[in-house]
Amino acid sequence: MPIDDQELQEYYREFQEESGEKFAKARIEKKQTIPELLSENAVTQLEEGDVRELVRNLWAFRGWSNKDYIVEQILNDGVGPVRDAFHDALYETDTVEEKFDILNENVHMLGSASITEILTFMYPEQCAIFNRRARDALDVLNYGDQVPDRLTSGADYDAFLEVI
């Protein structure tokens, strides 16, 4: 059974006390940077440097020391297919499920954490980040059995968003 509102408020207060200001500052920066990097105009002109900047800004890749490797893998087939995939996902499709699937199937090295992070910053009212921390938090809040363990498709992401 999910926790009640009072318990949830207590968890939220603890989170704010432990990491509130630092987290808020990083989130504000990302809320500005990622949508700028992935605006429709920027995506149509996407180049290697833009991919580097995106990788540098995503929490999903913060544990990687060799971000050059990530960029090389993303651009393995050239910048054109990456540019097309981002444009199609972000500007040519209507559903979050389709957006997830396009990025998941067409951009190397983007997994569920990075894709959902991108979608969350692009569509904050519709999306949420799915990563180990989010999954662990849902377990603590007794929602863990209601969401998939892994996201392998847009349909899985949709199921996750239904719970969130």
C-alpha positions as CSV (number, residue, x, y, z in Angstrom):
1,M,0.0,0.0,0.0
2,P,1.4,3.4,-1.0
3,I,2.4,5.8,1.8
4,D,0.0,8.5,3.0
5,D,0.4,12.2,2.2
6,Q,1.9,13.0,5.6
7,E,4.7,10.5,5.3
8,L,5.4,11.7,1.7
9,Q,5.7,15.3,3.0
10,E,8.2,14.1,5.6
11,Y,10.3,12.4,3.0
12,Y,10.2,15.6,0.9
13,R,11.3,17.8,3.9
14,E,14.2,15.4,4.5
15,F,15.2,15.6,0.9
16,Q,15.1,19.4,0.9
17,E,17.2,19.6,4.0
18,E,19.9,17.2,2.7
19,S,20.2,18.4,-0.9
20,G,17.6,21.1,-1.5
21,E,19.7,24.2,-2.5
22,K,22.4,22.3,-4.4
23,F,19.8,20.2,-6.3
24,A,17.6,23.2,-7.0
25,K,20.5,25.2,-8.5
26,A,21.5,22.3,-10.8
27,R,17.8,21.7,-11.8
28,I,17.3,25.4,-12.7
29,E,20.5,25.3,-14.8
30,K,19.4,22.2,-16.6
31,K,15.8,23.5,-17.2
32,Q,17.4,26.3,-19.1
33,T,20.3,24.6,-20.9
34,I,18.8,21.3,-22.1
35,P,15.7,22.9,-23.8
36,E,18.1,25.5,-25.5
37,L,20.4,22.7,-26.7
38,L,17.4,20.8,-28.1
39,S,15.2,23.6,-29.4
40,E,13.9,22.9,-32.9
41,N,16.3,25.4,-34.4
42,A,19.3,24.0,-32.5
43,V,18.4,20.4,-33.4
44,T,18.2,21.1,-37.1
45,Q,21.8,22.4,-36.8
46,L,23.1,19.8,-34.3
47,E,26.8,19.2,-34.5
48,E,29.4,17.2,-32.5
49,G,29.9,20.1,-30.0
50,D,26.2,20.2,-29.2
51,V,26.2,16.5,-28.5
52,R,29.2,17.0,-26.2
53,E,27.4,19.8,-24.4
54,L,24.3,17.7,-24.0
55,V,26.3,14.7,-22.6
56,R,28.1,17.1,-20.2
57,N,24.7,18.4,-18.9
58,L,22.9,15.1,-18.4
59,W,22.9,13.6,-14.9
60,A,22.6,10.2,-16.5
61,F,26.3,10.5,-17.6
62,R,27.8,12.2,-14.6
63,G,29.4,8.9,-13.4
64,W,31.3,8.5,-16.7
65,S,34.8,9.9,-16.5
66,N,35.4,9.5,-20.3
67,K,32.6,11.5,-21.8
68,D,34.5,11.6,-25.1
69,Y,33.8,7.9,-25.4
70,I,30.1,8.5,-25.0
71,V,30.1,11.2,-27.6
72,E,32.0,8.9,-30.0
73,Q,29.5,6.1,-29.5
74,I,26.5,8.4,-30.0
75,L,28.0,9.7,-33.2
76,N,29.2,6.3,-34.4
77,D,27.0,6.6,-37.5
78,G,27.6,10.3,-38.0
79,V,25.8,13.4,-36.7
80,G,23.1,13.3,-39.4
81,P,21.2,10.2,-38.0
82,V,21.4,11.6,-34.5
83,R,20.1,15.0,-35.7
84,D,17.3,13.3,-37.5
85,A,16.4,11.1,-34.5
86,F,16.3,14.0,-32.1
87,H,14.2,16.1,-34.6
88,D,11.8,13.2,-35.2
89,A,11.4,12.4,-31.6
90,L,11.1,15.9,-30.2
91,Y,9.2,17.6,-33.1
92,E,7.6,15.1,-35.4
93,T,5.8,12.8,-32.9
94,D,2.9,13.4,-30.5
95,T,3.2,10.8,-27.8
96,V,5.9,10.4,-25.2
97,E,5.8,6.7,-26.0
98,E,6.9,7.4,-29.6
99,K,9.5,9.9,-28.5
100,F,11.1,7.4,-26.2
101,D,11.1,4.7,-28.8
102,I,12.7,6.8,-31.5
103,L,15.5,7.9,-29.2
104,N,15.9,4.4,-27.8
105,E,16.1,2.7,-31.2
106,N,18.2,5.3,-33.1
107,V,20.7,7.0,-30.8
108,H,23.5,4.8,-29.5
109,M,24.4,5.1,-25.8
110,L,21.1,6.7,-24.8
111,G,19.4,4.5,-22.3
112,S,16.3,4.9,-20.3
113,A,17.9,7.3,-17.7
114,S,19.3,9.7,-20.3
115,I,16.2,9.5,-22.6
116,T,13.8,10.1,-19.7
117,E,16.0,12.9,-18.4
118,I,15.9,14.6,-21.8
119,L,12.1,14.2,-22.1
120,T,11.6,15.5,-18.6
121,F,13.4,18.7,-19.3
122,M,11.7,19.1,-22.6
123,Y,8.2,18.2,-21.4
124,P,8.2,18.7,-17.6
125,E,4.4,18.5,-17.2
126,Q,4.2,15.1,-19.0
127,C,7.4,13.3,-18.1
128,A,9.5,12.1,-15.2
129,I,13.1,10.8,-14.9
130,F,13.4,7.0,-14.6
131,N,16.7,5.9,-13.1
132,R,17.9,3.8,-10.2
133,R,17.3,6.6,-7.7
134,A,13.7,7.1,-8.9
135,R,13.1,3.3,-8.8
136,D,14.6,3.0,-5.3
137,A,12.4,6.0,-4.2
138,L,9.3,4.3,-5.5
139,D,10.2,1.2,-3.6
140,V,10.5,3.2,-0.4
141,L,7.2,4.8,-1.1
142,N,5.6,1.4,-1.7
143,Y,4.9,2.0,-5.4
144,G,7.8,-0.2,-6.6
145,D,5.5,-3.1,-7.5
146,Q,3.4,-0.8,-9.8
147,V,6.2,0.2,-12.2
148,P,8.5,-1.8,-14.5
149,D,11.9,-2.8,-13.3
150,R,13.5,-1.6,-16.5
151,L,12.3,0.5,-19.4
152,T,12.9,-1.2,-22.8
153,S,10.1,0.6,-24.7
154,G,8.0,3.6,-24.8
155,A,5.1,1.5,-23.6
156,D,7.1,0.7,-20.4
157,Y,7.8,4.4,-19.9
158,D,4.1,5.1,-20.4
159,A,3.3,2.5,-17.6
160,F,5.8,4.2,-15.3
161,L,4.3,7.7,-16.0
162,E,0.8,6.4,-15.2
163,V,2.0,5.6,-11.7
164,I,3.9,8.9,-11.3
